[in-house]
Amino acid sequence: MALKDITLGQYYPGDSVVHRLDPRTKLIGTVLFLVSLFVVKNFTGFLFCALCLAVVVKLSGVPFKFMARGLKAVMFLIIFTAVINLFMTPGTPIWQFGILKIAREGIYRAAFMAIRLVMLIFGSSLLTLTTKPVAMTDGMERLFSPLAKLGLPSHELAMMMTIALRFIPTLLDETDKIMKAQTARGADFESGNLRERAKGLIPLLVPLFVSAFRIAADLAMAMEARCYRGGDGRTRMNGMAFTGLDRAAAVVIVLYFAAVIAISRLPLF
């Protein structure tokens, strides 16, 4: 698995219908989609969610292969979660060897959890792939602004969340450079058992942390050089306004969530 395969935090340029949506619409839609994945109680509901997600991906213009690359980074987590649910779920046993037992309910739950994780990754990745970091910051700030009356620093919170997402690809590129440099000097990150490979990553962490602090210091200096003083009195070059496209998307999102709730209550497979 190459570090470049991680798509979370990257932006895929485009002028699709999804790209033109207001970031607030996409943020709310993404949150409701992620919530709907936990509302679903059967495979029919997951099939409906998958079909809706496939339509949105098609409208976004982001290649499916590009999004699928992001699964390689978390494939171990998906497999590990599925295996744990497969062997730890009680029920009607269909195979048993010593203390290991696979139940029919375990197979169902393992598939259920694996599908849920895959769709969670696809849904969250689509948000960052179709929304510029600056637009996402403005959208989060607007959504958090009512909480400012309670003392929540909405601008600073949105800024931190966006910077964290934005610098995931940057830190991955830096990690890749450090790994290649150390591999050229004789370091081995592939051979050995799991413990030996984990110990081999320790020399990688020190320069990575140094690089991360250097990037943070450069970013802070650049913000100060541009007279950044927080959200008070800050103006925006591009205004934000809901359009007819956003209102239509809001109707579709509400209908989608209502359909998910209805399907989850039906006695379907």
N, C-alpha and C positions, 0 to 999 in steps of 0.2 A: 504494500500500500504506500503510494507516494503522498507526500504532504500536500501536493498541489491538488489532490483529489478531494480535499475538504472544501466544500462550496459555501458553508455557512459564513456569513459576513462579506461575501463577494457581491459585486454588483454587475449584472449583465446588461449592457446598454441596449436600448430598444425604444420603439415608439408604439408599442402595442396598446390595446385597450387597458390592460392591467397596469402598464407603466404610467398611463395618463391619469389613473385614479388618484384622488387626494390621499396622501399618506395616512390620514386619520381613518378613512374608509378601509384601507388595507389593514391597518392595525386592528381595528375592531373586528373586521372579517376574519383575520387570522386567529384572534383570541377566541371568537365564537366557534371557528372550525376546530381548534384544539380542544375546546370544552366539549364539542359534539362527539369527539372520539372517545370521551369517557362516559358520555351519555348512552352511546350505542351499547346494546346488550346482546346482539346476535350478528351473524355473518351477513345477513341480508342488509343490515344497517351499514356495515363496513363496505359492502359492495356499492351501496348508494353513495356513501362518502367518497369512495375511490373514483366513481364515475364523475361526480361533481368536481373533484380535484383534477382529474384528467382534462375536463373541459376548460378549467381555469388555466392549467399549464399550457394547453393548446392556444388559448387566447393570449397568453403572455409572450409567446414566441420564443421562450427559453427551450432549447433542445432537451428532450427527455434524457438522452445519454449524458448530457452535462450535469443534470440534476442527480441522475443515478450514481454518478461518481462519488457523490457525498456519502453514499451508503457504505463505501469501503472503509471509511474512517471509523465507523461505529458497528461494523459487522460483528466484531468480537462481542460487543455488548448485546447485540440482538441475539446472537447464538447462545451466549451465556444465560440470558434471561429466559429464552425458550427452553433450554436444558433444565434449568432450575425448576421451572413450572412443570415440565414434563415428568420429572422424577419425584417432586415434592407434593404434587396435588393428590389428595386421597380420592378414592372412588373404586369403580369396578375394575379389578386388575385384568389385564390381557397379556402381560408378560412379567415374569419375576425371576430374578437371579440373586439369591442371598438377600441383602438388605435393599437392593435396587428393585424398584417396581414401577411399571408403567401402567397407568389407568386410562380408561377411555376418556375420563374427564380431564386427565393431564394432557392428552394430545390436543383436546379442544382448547384448553387454556393456553398451552404453549403457542399454538397457531394464532390464537386471539391476541396474545401479547406481542408476538412478532409483527403481526400486521399493524397493530396500533403504533408501535415504535417507528416502523417504516413510514407510516403516514404522518406521524408527528414531525419527522425529519423533513419530509417533502413539503409539508405545509409551512413550517418555519423558514426553510431555505427559500421558498418562493417569495416570501416577504422581503428578505434582504437582496435577492437577485433582481427584484423589480423596483426597488426604492433606493434612491440616493441617500447617503448618510446624512447630509444636511437636511434633506426633506424629512427623513425619519426623526431627526432631532426636533424639528419644528412641530411635527405631528404629535410626538410624545409630549412636548411642552404644552401644546394646546389642550391635549386630553387631560393632562395633570393639573392644568391651571386652576380648576375649581378647588383642588385640594390645597392651593396656596393659602387660602383663608384659614386653614388649620395649621399653618406653619410649615407645610411641606415645601422644600425648595424645588419646585417643579422643573425649572430650567436646568439647575445643576444636576438633578437626577436624570433628566433626559439626556443631557450632555454626556454624563458618565456611561450610561447604557449604550449610547451610540458609538462613543469612542472605543468601548470594549469590543463591540461587534466589528467596528471598522478595522481594528488592529489585529484581529485574528489572522487574516491573510498575511499581514506584514510580519507578524511573529513566526508564522509558519515558513515564510520565505527565509527569514533569518535562521530558523532552526535547520532548514535544508542546507543553507550555506555552511553552517557550522559543522553539520554532519559530514558533508562532502570534504571539508578541509581536514577534519580529523581522520576520515577514512583514508585520505591521501597520505596521512602521516602514520598509517598502520593501525588505526583503531578499527575494531570489529563490533558492529552492532547487530549482526544477524546470527552468528553461530552460538552454540551453547544452549543450556537449558534456560528456563524462564528466569531463575534467580540470577544466573550469570549475565543474561541480557539486561536485566534490570540494573545490576551493578555497573554494567558498561555504559549506562545512560547517565551516571553520576557526573563524569567529566563534561557531559553536554550541558548540564543544568547551570553550572557556574557562568560560562560565557553567555548563555541564553539570558540569565537574570541580569547580567551586566549590560547586555544589549537592550533589554527591555527598559531598564532604568535610564539608559542613554536616550532611547527614543522618547520616553516620557519627559525627560529634561528638555530635549529639543522641542517637543510639542509645547511645553509650558513657556519656553522662551519665545517661540513664534507667536503664541497667543498674547503674551505680554507686549511684544514688539508691535502688535496690531491693536494695542490699547483695549484688549478684552477685559471687561470688568464685571462679567456676569450678565444676568438677564434683565436687570433694571434699566429701562430706557433703551433697550436694544431694538434696532430696527431690522427689517428683513428686505433683502433685495427682491425676492419673489414672494408675492402675497399668496395666501391660501384661501380658497373659496370653494365651496361645494358646487358642482355643476350638475346638469341633468344626468350625466353619466354616473355621478356618485349617487344621486337619488335612485336611479334605476338599480345600481349595485346594492344599495341598502335594502331595497324591496326584495331582491333576489336572496340576500343574506338572511333576512327574516323568514322568508318562505323556506329556505334550506333548513334553518334551525328548527322550524315548526315541523317540517317533514321528518327530520331525524328523531324528534321527540315522539312523533306518531308511530314511526317504524319501530322504535325501541320498545314500545308497549305492545306490539303485536306478537303473538306466539309463533314467530318464524324461526327458521333454522339459523 
